[in-house]
Amino acid sequence: MILFIFYGSILFFIIAAALRVRRCVSAPIHLHWELYKGSSVYELTEWWGKTHNTFGEKLWSMILDLLFLREFYHRNRNFWYFLYPFHIGIYSLVLWHAWFLFGAKVISIEFLSIWGRLWGHVATGLTFFGIVGIFIKRVKDEDLKIYYPPIHYLKWPFLAVILLEAFYSVQFYFGDIFEDLLLEFHPNVATKAHLLFASVLLIYLPFSHIMQLFFRYYHYLRWDDVPNVRGSEIERRIKEHLERPVTWSAPHIQSGKRWREVASKLECPITEGK
């Protein structure tokens, strides 16, 4: 039953995450601009004379951001000291699980027992260190509190509990004979609890801010600096949205028209002396 719930949560996570990403990717272009984060060529003077980054340059930049979290390093170094070990630990735990999944049939039990136990504990230690540090920073840093909803104060302790259960589970699978004899009185309760808590986390993730990870490295959100030229896809989409009806009104906007009509009649105020 526990395995059914666990595998079901993995399937749910994949489907829900894919649907959310698809929804944001297909969002109107003006919503892309609101989601857009990062520096743009349009911030530069005489941007039209600048050359755009190639796809290879963008890809390399995204890889560096993914591996080293460069923006956090430059913008909030003290926070990066805990955030980076947390991410390295998470990446290591994912690789650790993949290693066992694909290597269990070709790697000797002795090798798995020794190196699997060491790898699992080091990855868990890095992640746990990051979780504790991030949680303390979130609680003490007044600037971070502004952007931190209450549910996140539960998320980090919840992750810490999952890691402690994972540590105990690794001990169960790779412990010595004495530990195995002790665990016979408590048959993998920690493992079942770990899978159950991990299932809850997987169900929660598609609806959390962690999904920003997908959008952070989504090409057109991270590097949405393609100019709008005649005949381009951007021009086609903008024309499509200009044909939408105006559904609200204000002193400068009247409903009952299409945005194309409203935009063509808007006048830019001219300030005397400028």
PEJO-V307907 format. One record per pair of residues at least 4 apart in sequence whose ideal C-beta (glycine too) atoms are under 7 Angstrom apart, sorted by the first residue. I is the first residue (numbers start at 1). J is the second residue. Records with the same first field share a line. If there is no record, write none. Layout:
BEGIN
I=J  J
END
This chain:
BEGIN
1=5
2=6  192  195  196
3=7
4=8
5=9  196  199
6=10  195  198  199
7=11
8=12
9=13  199  202  203
10=14  202
11=15
12=16  202  203
13=17  202  203  205  206
14=18
15=19
16=20  206
17=21  206  211
18=22
19=23
20=24  206  211
21=25  214
22=26
23=27
24=35  215
27=31  32
28=241
29=33  234  237  238  241
30=34
31=35
32=36  220  221  224
33=224
35=215  221
36=221  224
38=222
39=43
40=225
41=47  50  52  225
42=47  225
44=50
52=225
53=57  58  223
55=59
56=60
57=61
58=62  219  223
59=63
60=64
61=65
62=66  217  222
63=67
64=68  70
65=69  70  71
66=217
68=73
69=73  80  83  84  87
70=74
71=75
72=76  79  80  83
73=77  80
76=80
77=81
79=83  137
80=84
82=86  130  133  134  137
83=87  130  134
84=88
85=89  126  129  130
86=90  127  130  131  134
87=91
88=92  126
89=93  123  124  126  127  130
90=94  127
91=95
92=96  123  126
93=97  123  127
94=98
95=99
96=100  119  120  123
97=101
98=102
99=103
100=104  116
103=107
107=111  112
108=112
109=113
110=114
111=115
112=116
113=117  174
114=118
115=119
116=120  174
117=121  170  174
118=122
119=123
120=124  170
121=125  167  170
122=126
123=127
124=128  163  166  167
125=129
126=130
127=131  163
128=132  160  163
129=133
130=134
131=135  156  159  160
132=136
133=137
134=138  156
135=139  156
136=140
137=141  144
138=144  148
141=145
144=148
148=152
151=155
152=156
154=158
155=159
156=160
157=161
158=162
159=163
160=164
161=165  197
162=166  194  197  198  201
163=167
164=168
165=169  190  193  194  197
166=170  194
167=171
168=172  190
169=173  190  191  194
170=174
171=175  179
172=183  188  190  191
175=179  180
177=181
178=182
179=183
180=184
188=192
189=193
190=194
191=195
192=196
193=197
194=198
195=199
196=200
197=201
198=202
199=203
200=204
201=205
204=208
205=210
206=211
212=216
214=218
215=221
216=222
217=222
218=222
219=223
220=224
226=234
228=232  234  235  238
230=235
231=235
233=237
234=238
235=239
236=240
237=241
238=242
239=243
241=259
242=258  259  260  263
243=258  260
244=258  259
245=258
246=253  255  256  257  258  259  262
247=255
248=253  255
249=253  254  255
253=262
257=261  262
259=263
260=264
261=265
262=266
END
